[in-house]
Amino acid sequence: MSHTIRQKTKLINRSRKLRGQVEAVERALQTEAECAEVMRLLAACRGAVNSLLAEVVEDHIREHLAAPGPRRDGPRAEAATDLIEVVHSYFK
């Protein structure tokens, strides 16, 4: 079973939040909102996309790279944890 399927509800909720943020950008553009407001909304969208991507990448690392199979400790798991920290810092 894919990790995206196991986390399906959580990921769908995040994507729905993202959809709402993109719709807010569209409304702001249609109503000719101030550019500062549009930029704020766009930054929120970017943050939501980055958070969703970081979560999917983290799950991918843990499920497919860190320690495939039942074993979840050792040098590969430790390296995966380090990589996940880098991913999260990059997507902030």
PDB file of N, CA, C and O in Angstrom:
ATOM      1  N   MET A   1       0.850  -1.185   0.000  1.00  0.00           N
ATOM      2  CA  MET A   1       0.000   0.000   0.000  1.00  0.00           C
ATOM      3  C   MET A   1       0.894   1.246   0.000  1.00  0.00           C
ATOM      4  O   MET A   1       1.841   1.334   0.782  1.00  0.00           O
ATOM      5  N   SER A   2       0.599   2.175  -0.850  1.00  0.00           N
ATOM      6  CA  SER A   2       1.360   3.410  -0.962  1.00  0.00           C
ATOM      7  C   SER A   2       1.144   4.293   0.262  1.00  0.00           C
ATOM      8  O   SER A   2       0.058   4.321   0.842  1.00  0.00           O
ATOM      9  N   HIS A   3       2.194   5.010   0.642  1.00  0.00           N
ATOM     10  CA  HIS A   3       2.064   5.911   1.792  1.00  0.00           C
ATOM     11  C   HIS A   3       1.083   7.040   1.502  1.00  0.00           C
ATOM     12  O   HIS A   3       0.484   7.580   2.431  1.00  0.00           O
ATOM     13  N   THR A   4       0.904   7.407   0.241  1.00  0.00           N
ATOM     14  CA  THR A   4      -0.081   8.451  -0.068  1.00  0.00           C
ATOM     15  C   THR A   4      -1.498   7.942   0.137  1.00  0.00           C
ATOM     16  O   THR A   4      -2.407   8.727   0.407  1.00  0.00           O
ATOM     17  N   ILE A   5      -1.695   6.643   0.012  1.00  0.00           N
ATOM     18  CA  ILE A   5      -3.015   6.066   0.257  1.00  0.00           C
ATOM     19  C   ILE A   5      -3.283   6.004   1.755  1.00  0.00           C
ATOM     20  O   ILE A   5      -4.390   6.298   2.207  1.00  0.00           O
ATOM     21  N   ARG A   6      -2.258   5.617   2.532  1.00  0.00           N
ATOM     22  CA  ARG A   6      -2.436   5.553   3.989  1.00  0.00           C
ATOM     23  C   ARG A   6      -2.709   6.931   4.573  1.00  0.00           C
ATOM     24  O   ARG A   6      -3.461   7.061   5.539  1.00  0.00           O
ATOM     25  N   GLN A   7      -2.105   7.953   3.995  1.00  0.00           N
ATOM     26  CA  GLN A   7      -2.263   9.322   4.479  1.00  0.00           C
ATOM     27  C   GLN A   7      -3.304  10.088   3.657  1.00  0.00           C
ATOM     28  O   GLN A   7      -3.325  11.319   3.672  1.00  0.00           O
ATOM     29  N   LYS A   8      -4.151   9.374   2.955  1.00  0.00           N
ATOM     30  CA  LYS A   8      -5.059   9.958   1.973  1.00  0.00           C
ATOM     31  C   LYS A   8      -5.894  11.099   2.540  1.00  0.00           C
ATOM     32  O   LYS A   8      -5.911  12.187   1.965  1.00  0.00           O
ATOM     33  N   THR A   9      -6.583  10.877   3.651  1.00  0.00           N
ATOM     34  CA  THR A   9      -7.461  11.906   4.213  1.00  0.00           C
ATOM     35  C   THR A   9      -6.673  13.155   4.574  1.00  0.00           C
ATOM     36  O   THR A   9      -7.095  14.271   4.269  1.00  0.00           O
ATOM     37  N   LYS A  10      -5.542  12.971   5.217  1.00  0.00           N
ATOM     38  CA  LYS A  10      -4.704  14.102   5.618  1.00  0.00           C
ATOM     39  C   LYS A  10      -4.221  14.892   4.402  1.00  0.00           C
ATOM     40  O   LYS A  10      -4.255  16.122   4.407  1.00  0.00           O
ATOM     41  N   LEU A  11      -3.774  14.188   3.365  1.00  0.00           N
ATOM     42  CA  LEU A  11      -3.271  14.860   2.173  1.00  0.00           C
ATOM     43  C   LEU A  11      -4.392  15.545   1.398  1.00  0.00           C
ATOM     44  O   LEU A  11      -4.199  16.638   0.865  1.00  0.00           O
ATOM     45  N   ILE A  12      -5.553  14.916   1.332  1.00  0.00           N
ATOM     46  CA  ILE A  12      -6.695  15.540   0.654  1.00  0.00           C
ATOM     47  C   ILE A  12      -7.113  16.809   1.385  1.00  0.00           C
ATOM     48  O   ILE A  12      -7.427  17.814   0.748  1.00  0.00           O
ATOM     49  N   ASN A  13      -7.122  16.775   2.710  1.00  0.00           N
ATOM     50  CA  ASN A  13      -7.462  17.977   3.477  1.00  0.00           C
ATOM     51  C   ASN A  13      -6.484  19.105   3.195  1.00  0.00           C
ATOM     52  O   ASN A  13      -6.883  20.262   3.062  1.00  0.00           O
ATOM     53  N   ARG A  14      -5.212  18.771   3.106  1.00  0.00           N
ATOM     54  CA  ARG A  14      -4.214  19.799   2.771  1.00  0.00           C
ATOM     55  C   ARG A  14      -4.452  20.353   1.370  1.00  0.00           C
ATOM     56  O   ARG A  14      -4.342  21.560   1.154  1.00  0.00           O
ATOM     57  N   SER A  15      -4.778  19.480   0.418  1.00  0.00           N
ATOM     58  CA  SER A  15      -5.009  19.954  -0.952  1.00  0.00           C
ATOM     59  C   SER A  15      -6.260  20.825  -1.025  1.00  0.00           C
ATOM     60  O   SER A  15      -6.310  21.773  -1.809  1.00  0.00           O
ATOM     61  N   ARG A  16      -7.252  20.516  -0.227  1.00  0.00           N
ATOM     62  CA  ARG A  16      -8.461  21.356  -0.198  1.00  0.00           C
ATOM     63  C   ARG A  16      -8.163  22.734   0.379  1.00  0.00           C
ATOM     64  O   ARG A  16      -8.694  23.741  -0.090  1.00  0.00           O
ATOM     65  N   LYS A  17      -7.317  22.773   1.393  1.00  0.00           N
ATOM     66  CA  LYS A  17      -6.905  24.060   1.949  1.00  0.00           C
ATOM     67  C   LYS A  17      -6.168  24.867   0.889  1.00  0.00           C
ATOM     68  O   LYS A  17      -6.377  26.073   0.750  1.00  0.00           O
ATOM     69  N   LEU A  18      -5.315  24.195   0.154  1.00  0.00           N
ATOM     70  CA  LEU A  18      -4.575  24.849  -0.918  1.00  0.00           C
ATOM     71  C   LEU A  18      -5.526  25.386  -1.987  1.00  0.00           C
ATOM     72  O   LEU A  18      -5.355  26.505  -2.470  1.00  0.00           O
ATOM     73  N   ARG A  19      -6.525  24.587  -2.352  1.00  0.00           N
ATOM     74  CA  ARG A  19      -7.519  25.036  -3.334  1.00  0.00           C
ATOM     75  C   ARG A  19      -8.209  26.317  -2.853  1.00  0.00           C
ATOM     76  O   ARG A  19      -8.407  27.251  -3.630  1.00  0.00           O
ATOM     77  N   GLY A  20      -8.566  26.352  -1.588  1.00  0.00           N
ATOM     78  CA  GLY A  20      -9.203  27.545  -1.029  1.00  0.00           C
ATOM     79  C   GLY A  20      -8.296  28.765  -1.109  1.00  0.00           C
ATOM     80  O   GLY A  20      -8.753  29.877  -1.376  1.00  0.00           O
ATOM     81  N   GLN A  21      -7.017  28.547  -0.878  1.00  0.00           N
ATOM     82  CA  GLN A  21      -6.075  29.665  -0.956  1.00  0.00           C
ATOM     83  C   GLN A  21      -5.917  30.161  -2.387  1.00  0.00           C
ATOM     84  O   GLN A  21      -5.820  31.367  -2.616  1.00  0.00           O
ATOM     85  N   VAL A  22      -5.889  29.253  -3.347  1.00  0.00           N
ATOM     86  CA  VAL A  22      -5.785  29.655  -4.757  1.00  0.00           C
ATOM     87  C   VAL A  22      -7.056  30.406  -5.176  1.00  0.00           C
ATOM     88  O   VAL A  22      -6.985  31.385  -5.919  1.00  0.00           O
ATOM     89  N   GLU A  23      -8.203  29.950  -4.702  1.00  0.00           N
ATOM     90  CA  GLU A  23      -9.458  30.657  -4.995  1.00  0.00           C
ATOM     91  C   GLU A  23      -9.448  32.051  -4.389  1.00  0.00           C
ATOM     92  O   GLU A  23     -10.000  32.981  -4.977  1.00  0.00           O
ATOM     93  N   ALA A  24      -8.832  32.211  -3.225  1.00  0.00           N
ATOM     94  CA  ALA A  24      -8.722  33.538  -2.616  1.00  0.00           C
ATOM     95  C   ALA A  24      -7.863  34.456  -3.477  1.00  0.00           C
ATOM     96  O   ALA A  24      -8.149  35.648  -3.585  1.00  0.00           O
ATOM     97  N   VAL A  25      -6.818  33.914  -4.087  1.00  0.00           N
ATOM     98  CA  VAL A  25      -5.990  34.711  -4.993  1.00  0.00           C
ATOM     99  C   VAL A  25      -6.831  35.159  -6.190  1.00  0.00           C
ATOM    100  O   VAL A  25      -6.782  36.319  -6.600  1.00  0.00           O
ATOM    101  N   GLU A  26      -7.590  34.234  -6.734  1.00  0.00           N
ATOM    102  CA  GLU A  26      -8.434  34.576  -7.880  1.00  0.00           C
ATOM    103  C   GLU A  26      -9.441  35.671  -7.518  1.00  0.00           C
ATOM    104  O   GLU A  26      -9.635  36.621  -8.277  1.00  0.00           O
ATOM    105  N   ARG A  27     -10.077  35.532  -6.358  1.00  0.00           N
ATOM    106  CA  ARG A  27     -11.035  36.570  -5.920  1.00  0.00           C
ATOM    107  C   ARG A  27     -10.348  37.919  -5.755  1.00  0.00           C
ATOM    108  O   ARG A  27     -10.895  38.952  -6.140  1.00  0.00           O
ATOM    109  N   ALA A  28      -9.149  37.907  -5.182  1.00  0.00           N
ATOM    110  CA  ALA A  28      -8.413  39.158  -4.983  1.00  0.00           C
ATOM    111  C   ALA A  28      -8.085  39.808  -6.317  1.00  0.00           C
ATOM    112  O   ALA A  28      -8.168  41.029  -6.448  1.00  0.00           O
ATOM    113  N   LEU A  29      -7.717  39.015  -7.299  1.00  0.00           N
ATOM    114  CA  LEU A  29      -7.421  39.564  -8.616  1.00  0.00           C
ATOM    115  C   LEU A  29      -8.681  40.100  -9.292  1.00  0.00           C
ATOM    116  O   LEU A  29      -8.656  41.152  -9.932  1.00  0.00           O
ATOM    117  N   GLN A  30      -9.781  39.365  -9.143  1.00  0.00           N
ATOM    118  CA  GLN A  30     -11.036  39.808  -9.755  1.00  0.00           C
ATOM    119  C   GLN A  30     -11.537  41.111  -9.136  1.00  0.00           C
ATOM    120  O   GLN A  30     -12.113  41.948  -9.830  1.00  0.00           O
ATOM    121  N   THR A  31     -11.320  41.280  -7.847  1.00  0.00           N
ATOM    122  CA  THR A  31     -11.803  42.493  -7.171  1.00  0.00           C
ATOM    123  C   THR A  31     -10.764  43.605  -7.164  1.00  0.00           C
ATOM    124  O   THR A  31     -10.952  44.648  -6.538  1.00  0.00           O
ATOM    125  N   GLU A  32      -9.659  43.362  -7.875  1.00  0.00           N
ATOM    126  CA  GLU A  32      -8.582  44.353  -7.995  1.00  0.00           C
ATOM    127  C   GLU A  32      -8.049  44.764  -6.626  1.00  0.00           C
ATOM    128  O   GLU A  32      -7.895  45.950  -6.333  1.00  0.00           O
ATOM    129  N   ALA A  33      -7.774  43.765  -5.799  1.00  0.00           N
ATOM    130  CA  ALA A  33      -7.206  44.008  -4.466  1.00  0.00           C
ATOM    131  C   ALA A  33      -5.823  44.633  -4.607  1.00  0.00           C
ATOM    132  O   ALA A  33      -5.193  44.563  -5.663  1.00  0.00           O
ATOM    133  N   GLU A  34      -5.373  45.237  -3.531  1.00  0.00           N
ATOM    134  CA  GLU A  34      -4.036  45.841  -3.520  1.00  0.00           C
ATOM    135  C   GLU A  34      -2.986  44.762  -3.789  1.00  0.00           C
ATOM    136  O   GLU A  34      -3.163  43.598  -3.431  1.00  0.00           O
ATOM    137  N   CYS A  35      -1.895  45.174  -4.424  1.00  0.00           N
ATOM    138  CA  CYS A  35      -0.859  44.208  -4.775  1.00  0.00           C
ATOM    139  C   CYS A  35      -0.252  43.547  -3.540  1.00  0.00           C
ATOM    140  O   CYS A  35       0.134  42.379  -3.593  1.00  0.00           O
ATOM    141  N   ALA A  36      -0.165  44.272  -2.437  1.00  0.00           N
ATOM    142  CA  ALA A  36       0.381  43.687  -1.208  1.00  0.00           C
ATOM    143  C   ALA A  36      -0.492  42.530  -0.729  1.00  0.00           C
ATOM    144  O   ALA A  36       0.024  41.520  -0.251  1.00  0.00           O
ATOM    145  N   GLU A  37      -1.788  42.668  -0.852  1.00  0.00           N
ATOM    146  CA  GLU A  37      -2.709  41.594  -0.458  1.00  0.00           C
ATOM    147  C   GLU A  37      -2.565  40.390  -1.380  1.00  0.00           C
ATOM    148  O   GLU A  37      -2.563  39.248  -0.919  1.00  0.00           O
ATOM    149  N   VAL A  38      -2.446  40.639  -2.670  1.00  0.00           N
ATOM    150  CA  VAL A  38      -2.272  39.541  -3.627  1.00  0.00           C
ATOM    151  C   VAL A  38      -0.965  38.804  -3.338  1.00  0.00           C
ATOM    152  O   VAL A  38      -0.924  37.574  -3.369  1.00  0.00           O
ATOM    153  N   MET A  39       0.093  39.546  -3.060  1.00  0.00           N
ATOM    154  CA  MET A  39       1.377  38.907  -2.746  1.00  0.00           C
ATOM    155  C   MET A  39       1.292  38.097  -1.462  1.00  0.00           C
ATOM    156  O   MET A  39       1.883  37.021  -1.375  1.00  0.00           O
ATOM    157  N   ARG A  40       0.568  38.593  -0.463  1.00  0.00           N
ATOM    158  CA  ARG A  40       0.399  37.858   0.782  1.00  0.00           C
ATOM    159  C   ARG A  40      -0.335  36.546   0.520  1.00  0.00           C
ATOM    160  O   ARG A  40       0.055  35.499   1.038  1.00  0.00           O
ATOM    161  N   LEU A  41      -1.386  36.600  -0.275  1.00  0.00           N
ATOM    162  CA  LEU A  41      -2.140  35.394  -0.619  1.00  0.00           C
ATOM    163  C   LEU A  41      -1.296  34.404  -1.416  1.00  0.00           C
ATOM    164  O   LEU A  41      -1.375  33.195  -1.197  1.00  0.00           O
ATOM    165  N   LEU A  42      -0.498  34.914  -2.332  1.00  0.00           N
ATOM    166  CA  LEU A  42       0.386  34.045  -3.111  1.00  0.00           C
ATOM    167  C   LEU A  42       1.440  33.382  -2.226  1.00  0.00           C
ATOM    168  O   LEU A  42       1.764  32.209  -2.412  1.00  0.00           O
ATOM    169  N   ALA A  43       1.967  34.130  -1.274  1.00  0.00           N
ATOM    170  CA  ALA A  43       2.948  33.553  -0.352  1.00  0.00           C
ATOM    171  C   ALA A  43       2.307  32.449   0.490  1.00  0.00           C
ATOM    172  O   ALA A  43       2.946  31.438   0.782  1.00  0.00           O
ATOM    173  N   ALA A  44       1.052  32.643   0.876  1.00  0.00           N
ATOM    174  CA  ALA A  44       0.342  31.604   1.633  1.00  0.00           C
ATOM    175  C   ALA A  44       0.164  30.354   0.773  1.00  0.00           C
ATOM    176  O   ALA A  44       0.301  29.235   1.269  1.00  0.00           O
ATOM    177  N   CYS A  45      -0.140  30.537  -0.507  1.00  0.00           N
ATOM    178  CA  CYS A  45      -0.266  29.393  -1.426  1.00  0.00           C
ATOM    179  C   CYS A  45       1.064  28.658  -1.546  1.00  0.00           C
ATOM    180  O   CYS A  45       1.118  27.430  -1.485  1.00  0.00           O
ATOM    181  N   ARG A  46       2.111  29.413  -1.714  1.00  0.00           N
ATOM    182  CA  ARG A  46       3.437  28.799  -1.834  1.00  0.00           C
ATOM    183  C   ARG A  46       3.775  28.005  -0.569  1.00  0.00           C
ATOM    184  O   ARG A  46       4.310  26.900  -0.652  1.00  0.00           O
ATOM    185  N   GLY A  47       3.463  28.565   0.592  1.00  0.00           N
ATOM    186  CA  GLY A  47       3.715  27.856   1.841  1.00  0.00           C
ATOM    187  C   GLY A  47       2.911  26.575   1.938  1.00  0.00           C
ATOM    188  O   GLY A  47       3.413  25.556   2.412  1.00  0.00           O
ATOM    189  N   ALA A  48       1.659  26.622   1.489  1.00  0.00           N
ATOM    190  CA  ALA A  48       0.811  25.431   1.535  1.00  0.00           C
ATOM    191  C   ALA A  48       1.323  24.351   0.584  1.00  0.00           C
ATOM    192  O   ALA A  48       1.326  23.170   0.934  1.00  0.00           O
ATOM    193  N   VAL A  49       1.754  24.743  -0.610  1.00  0.00           N
ATOM    194  CA  VAL A  49       2.315  23.779  -1.565  1.00  0.00           C
ATOM    195  C   VAL A  49       3.594  23.176  -0.994  1.00  0.00           C
ATOM    196  O   VAL A  49       3.795  21.962  -1.055  1.00  0.00           O
ATOM    197  N   ASN A  50       4.455  24.021  -0.441  1.00  0.00           N
ATOM    198  CA  ASN A  50       5.706  23.525   0.130  1.00  0.00           C
ATOM    199  C   ASN A  50       5.452  22.559   1.273  1.00  0.00           C
ATOM    200  O   ASN A  50       6.134  21.540   1.383  1.00  0.00           O
ATOM    201  N   SER A  51       4.483  22.863   2.125  1.00  0.00           N
ATOM    202  CA  SER A  51       4.166  21.974   3.246  1.00  0.00           C
ATOM    203  C   SER A  51       3.655  20.629   2.758  1.00  0.00           C
ATOM    204  O   SER A  51       4.058  19.584   3.267  1.00  0.00           O
ATOM    205  N   LEU A  52       2.776  20.654   1.780  1.00  0.00           N
ATOM    206  CA  LEU A  52       2.245  19.416   1.216  1.00  0.00           C
ATOM    207  C   LEU A  52       3.364  18.604   0.567  1.00  0.00           C
ATOM    208  O   LEU A  52       3.463  17.395   0.777  1.00  0.00           O
ATOM    209  N   LEU A  53       4.196  19.268  -0.213  1.00  0.00           N
ATOM    210  CA  LEU A  53       5.301  18.584  -0.868  1.00  0.00           C
ATOM    211  C   LEU A  53       6.269  18.002   0.158  1.00  0.00           C
ATOM    212  O   LEU A  53       6.705  16.859   0.014  1.00  0.00           O
ATOM    213  N   ALA A  54       6.608  18.764   1.179  1.00  0.00           N
ATOM    214  CA  ALA A  54       7.527  18.282   2.212  1.00  0.00           C
ATOM    215  C   ALA A  54       6.963  17.049   2.909  1.00  0.00           C
ATOM    216  O   ALA A  54       7.705  16.116   3.217  1.00  0.00           O
ATOM    217  N   GLU A  55       5.679  17.040   3.154  1.00  0.00           N
ATOM    218  CA  GLU A  55       5.069  15.891   3.809  1.00  0.00           C
ATOM    219  C   GLU A  55       5.122  14.650   2.926  1.00  0.00           C
ATOM    220  O   GLU A  55       5.427  13.560   3.410  1.00  0.00           O
ATOM    221  N   VAL A  56       4.832  14.803   1.647  1.00  0.00           N
ATOM    222  CA  VAL A  56       4.875  13.664   0.732  1.00  0.00           C
ATOM    223  C   VAL A  56       6.317  13.176   0.567  1.00  0.00           C
ATOM    224  O   VAL A  56       6.563  11.970   0.546  1.00  0.00           O
ATOM    225  N   VAL A  57       7.265  14.099   0.452  1.00  0.00           N
ATOM    226  CA  VAL A  57       8.671  13.712   0.330  1.00  0.00           C
ATOM    227  C   VAL A  57       9.142  12.995   1.594  1.00  0.00           C
ATOM    228  O   VAL A  57       9.834  11.980   1.513  1.00  0.00           O
ATOM    229  N   GLU A  58       8.766  13.520   2.761  1.00  0.00           N
ATOM    230  CA  GLU A  58       9.149  12.873   4.019  1.00  0.00           C
ATOM    231  C   GLU A  58       8.618  11.443   4.076  1.00  0.00           C
ATOM    232  O   GLU A  58       9.358  10.514   4.399  1.00  0.00           O
ATOM    233  N   ASP A  59       7.358  11.274   3.768  1.00  0.00           N
ATOM    234  CA  ASP A  59       6.781   9.928   3.781  1.00  0.00           C
ATOM    235  C   ASP A  59       7.485   9.017   2.773  1.00  0.00           C
ATOM    236  O   ASP A  59       7.713   7.839   3.047  1.00  0.00           O
ATOM    237  N   HIS A  60       7.823   9.562   1.623  1.00  0.00           N
ATOM    238  CA  HIS A  60       8.527   8.771   0.604  1.00  0.00           C
ATOM    239  C   HIS A  60       9.895   8.320   1.132  1.00  0.00           C
ATOM    240  O   HIS A  60      10.278   7.160   0.977  1.00  0.00           O
ATOM    241  N   ILE A  61      10.610   9.234   1.745  1.00  0.00           N
ATOM    242  CA  ILE A  61      11.927   8.890   2.302  1.00  0.00           C
ATOM    243  C   ILE A  61      11.791   7.804   3.354  1.00  0.00           C
ATOM    244  O   ILE A  61      12.531   6.820   3.347  1.00  0.00           O
ATOM    245  N   ARG A  62      10.844   7.990   4.252  1.00  0.00           N
ATOM    246  CA  ARG A  62      10.672   7.005   5.336  1.00  0.00           C
ATOM    247  C   ARG A  62      10.243   5.634   4.802  1.00  0.00           C
ATOM    248  O   ARG A  62      10.716   4.607   5.287  1.00  0.00           O
ATOM    249  N   GLU A  63       9.364   5.613   3.823  1.00  0.00           N
ATOM    250  CA  GLU A  63       8.805   4.353   3.341  1.00  0.00           C
ATOM    251  C   GLU A  63       9.671   3.643   2.311  1.00  0.00           C
ATOM    252  O   GLU A  63       9.674   2.414   2.253  1.00  0.00           O
ATOM    253  N   HIS A  64      10.405   4.397   1.498  1.00  0.00           N
ATOM    254  CA  HIS A  64      11.098   3.765   0.380  1.00  0.00           C
ATOM    255  C   HIS A  64      12.621   3.830   0.460  1.00  0.00           C
ATOM    256  O   HIS A  64      13.307   3.025  -0.171  1.00  0.00           O
ATOM    257  N   LEU A  65      13.150   4.769   1.221  1.00  0.00           N
ATOM    258  CA  LEU A  65      14.601   4.925   1.252  1.00  0.00           C
ATOM    259  C   LEU A  65      15.233   4.593   2.593  1.00  0.00           C
ATOM    260  O   LEU A  65      16.313   4.005   2.640  1.00  0.00           O
ATOM    261  N   ALA A  66      14.577   4.959   3.675  1.00  0.00           N
ATOM    262  CA  ALA A  66      15.183   4.876   5.014  1.00  0.00           C
ATOM    263  C   ALA A  66      15.519   3.444   5.389  1.00  0.00           C
ATOM    264  O   ALA A  66      16.685   3.101   5.586  1.00  0.00           O
ATOM    265  N   ALA A  67      14.523   2.635   5.484  1.00  0.00           N
ATOM    266  CA  ALA A  67      14.734   1.257   5.927  1.00  0.00           C
ATOM    267  C   ALA A  67      13.599   0.401   5.386  1.00  0.00           C
ATOM    268  O   ALA A  67      12.692   0.029   6.130  1.00  0.00           O
ATOM    269  N   PRO A  68      13.643   0.087   4.103  1.00  0.00           N
ATOM    270  CA  PRO A  68      12.575  -0.757   3.569  1.00  0.00           C
ATOM    271  C   PRO A  68      12.454  -2.050   4.371  1.00  0.00           C
ATOM    272  O   PRO A  68      13.450  -2.663   4.753  1.00  0.00           O
ATOM    273  N   GLY A  69      11.245  -2.432   4.606  1.00  0.00           N
ATOM    274  CA  GLY A  69      11.001  -3.628   5.405  1.00  0.00           C
ATOM    275  C   GLY A  69      10.707  -3.277   6.848  1.00  0.00           C
ATOM    276  O   GLY A  69      10.505  -2.110   7.181  1.00  0.00           O
ATOM    277  N   PRO A  70      10.684  -4.283   7.701  1.00  0.00           N
ATOM    278  CA  PRO A  70      10.270  -4.062   9.083  1.00  0.00           C
ATOM    279  C   PRO A  70      11.284  -3.314   9.946  1.00  0.00           C
ATOM    280  O   PRO A  70      10.903  -2.731  10.961  1.00  0.00           O
ATOM    281  N   ARG A  71      12.542  -3.313   9.577  1.00  0.00           N
ATOM    282  CA  ARG A  71      13.565  -2.682  10.411  1.00  0.00           C
ATOM    283  C   ARG A  71      13.552  -1.162  10.222  1.00  0.00           C
ATOM    284  O   ARG A  71      13.611  -0.674   9.093  1.00  0.00           O
ATOM    285  N   ARG A  72      13.476  -0.418  11.331  1.00  0.00           N
ATOM    286  CA  ARG A  72      13.374   1.047  11.254  1.00  0.00           C
ATOM    287  C   ARG A  72      14.471   1.748  12.050  1.00  0.00           C
ATOM    288  O   ARG A  72      14.287   2.884  12.489  1.00  0.00           O
ATOM    289  N   ASP A  73      15.604   1.086  12.239  1.00  0.00           N
ATOM    290  CA  ASP A  73      16.710   1.722  12.948  1.00  0.00           C
ATOM    291  C   ASP A  73      17.990   1.481  12.169  1.00  0.00           C
ATOM    292  O   ASP A  73      17.983   0.798  11.144  1.00  0.00           O
ATOM    293  N   GLY A  74      19.062   2.029  12.644  1.00  0.00           N
ATOM    294  CA  GLY A  74      20.332   1.831  11.968  1.00  0.00           C
ATOM    295  C   GLY A  74      20.765   3.047  11.185  1.00  0.00           C
ATOM    296  O   GLY A  74      20.100   4.082  11.207  1.00  0.00           O
ATOM    297  N   PRO A  75      21.890   2.919  10.489  1.00  0.00           N
ATOM    298  CA  PRO A  75      22.460   4.077   9.788  1.00  0.00           C
ATOM    299  C   PRO A  75      21.575   4.640   8.683  1.00  0.00           C
ATOM    300  O   PRO A  75      21.548   5.852   8.473  1.00  0.00           O
ATOM    301  N   ARG A  76      20.849   3.777   7.975  1.00  0.00           N
ATOM    302  CA  ARG A  76      19.969   4.291   6.910  1.00  0.00           C
ATOM    303  C   ARG A  76      18.845   5.124   7.489  1.00  0.00           C
ATOM    304  O   ARG A  76      18.505   6.172   6.942  1.00  0.00           O
ATOM    305  N   ALA A  77      18.266   4.674   8.585  1.00  0.00           N
ATOM    306  CA  ALA A  77      17.181   5.421   9.223  1.00  0.00           C
ATOM    307  C   ALA A  77      17.697   6.747   9.750  1.00  0.00           C
ATOM    308  O   ALA A  77      17.021   7.770   9.645  1.00  0.00           O
ATOM    309  N   GLU A  78      18.899   6.729  10.318  1.00  0.00           N
ATOM    310  CA  GLU A  78      19.495   7.964  10.825  1.00  0.00           C
ATOM    311  C   GLU A  78      19.779   8.944   9.691  1.00  0.00           C
ATOM    312  O   GLU A  78      19.514  10.139   9.822  1.00  0.00           O
ATOM    313  N   ALA A  79      20.311   8.450   8.593  1.00  0.00           N
ATOM    314  CA  ALA A  79      20.575   9.298   7.431  1.00  0.00           C
ATOM    315  C   ALA A  79      19.270   9.849   6.863  1.00  0.00           C
ATOM    316  O   ALA A  79      19.211  10.997   6.422  1.00  0.00           O
ATOM    317  N   ALA A  80      18.230   9.024   6.877  1.00  0.00           N
ATOM    318  CA  ALA A  80      16.928   9.483   6.390  1.00  0.00           C
ATOM    319  C   ALA A  80      16.400  10.615   7.258  1.00  0.00           C
ATOM    320  O   ALA A  80      15.855  11.589   6.739  1.00  0.00           O
ATOM    321  N   THR A  81      16.555  10.499   8.564  1.00  0.00           N
ATOM    322  CA  THR A  81      16.117  11.561   9.470  1.00  0.00           C
ATOM    323  C   THR A  81      16.855  12.858   9.165  1.00  0.00           C
ATOM    324  O   THR A  81      16.252  13.931   9.151  1.00  0.00           O
ATOM    325  N   ASP A  82      18.152  12.761   8.923  1.00  0.00           N
ATOM    326  CA  ASP A  82      18.934  13.949   8.557  1.00  0.00           C
ATOM    327  C   ASP A  82      18.433  14.555   7.247  1.00  0.00           C
ATOM    328  O   ASP A  82      18.293  15.772   7.134  1.00  0.00           O
ATOM    329  N   LEU A  83      18.168  13.709   6.273  1.00  0.00           N
ATOM    330  CA  LEU A  83      17.660  14.183   4.983  1.00  0.00           C
ATOM    331  C   LEU A  83      16.298  14.852   5.141  1.00  0.00           C
ATOM    332  O   LEU A  83      16.040  15.879   4.513  1.00  0.00           O
ATOM    333  N   ILE A  84      15.437  14.294   5.958  1.00  0.00           N
ATOM    334  CA  ILE A  84      14.113  14.873   6.188  1.00  0.00           C
ATOM    335  C   ILE A  84      14.232  16.254   6.814  1.00  0.00           C
ATOM    336  O   ILE A  84      13.476  17.160   6.463  1.00  0.00           O
ATOM    337  N   GLU A  85      15.172  16.424   7.733  1.00  0.00           N
ATOM    338  CA  GLU A  85      15.404  17.752   8.325  1.00  0.00           C
ATOM    339  C   GLU A  85      15.809  18.758   7.262  1.00  0.00           C
ATOM    340  O   GLU A  85      15.354  19.901   7.281  1.00  0.00           O
ATOM    341  N   VAL A  86      16.666  18.337   6.329  1.00  0.00           N
ATOM    342  CA  VAL A  86      17.094  19.216   5.241  1.00  0.00           C
ATOM    343  C   VAL A  86      15.893  19.569   4.362  1.00  0.00           C
ATOM    344  O   VAL A  86      15.716  20.727   3.986  1.00  0.00           O
ATOM    345  N   VAL A  87      15.076  18.579   4.038  1.00  0.00           N
ATOM    346  CA  VAL A  87      13.889  18.812   3.205  1.00  0.00           C
ATOM    347  C   VAL A  87      12.979  19.841   3.859  1.00  0.00           C
ATOM    348  O   VAL A  87      12.533  20.787   3.210  1.00  0.00           O
ATOM    349  N   HIS A  88      12.704  19.652   5.150  1.00  0.00           N
ATOM    350  CA  HIS A  88      11.828  20.585   5.846  1.00  0.00           C
ATOM    351  C   HIS A  88      12.420  21.990   5.914  1.00  0.00           C
ATOM    352  O   HIS A  88      11.689  22.972   5.779  1.00  0.00           O
ATOM    353  N   SER A  89      13.707  22.100   6.116  1.00  0.00           N
ATOM    354  CA  SER A  89      14.308  23.438   6.164  1.00  0.00           C
ATOM    355  C   SER A  89      14.291  24.105   4.790  1.00  0.00           C
ATOM    356  O   SER A  89      14.149  25.324   4.696  1.00  0.00           O
ATOM    357  N   TYR A  90      14.436  23.319   3.730  1.00  0.00           N
ATOM    358  CA  TYR A  90      14.407  23.860   2.378  1.00  0.00           C
ATOM    359  C   TYR A  90      13.020  24.376   2.004  1.00  0.00           C
ATOM    360  O   TYR A  90      12.899  25.402   1.334  1.00  0.00           O
ATOM    361  N   PHE A  91      11.985  23.675   2.430  1.00  0.00           N
ATOM    362  CA  PHE A  91      10.626  24.034   2.044  1.00  0.00           C
ATOM    363  C   PHE A  91       9.970  25.017   2.985  1.00  0.00           C
ATOM    364  O   PHE A  91       8.775  25.276   2.846  1.00  0.00           O
ATOM    365  N   LYS A  92      10.691  25.571   3.929  1.00  0.00           N
ATOM    366  CA  LYS A  92      10.092  26.569   4.833  1.00  0.00           C
ATOM    367  C   LYS A  92       9.907  27.880   4.136  1.00  0.00           C
ATOM    368  O   LYS A  92       9.418  28.836   4.738  1.00  0.00           O
TER     369      LYS A  92
END
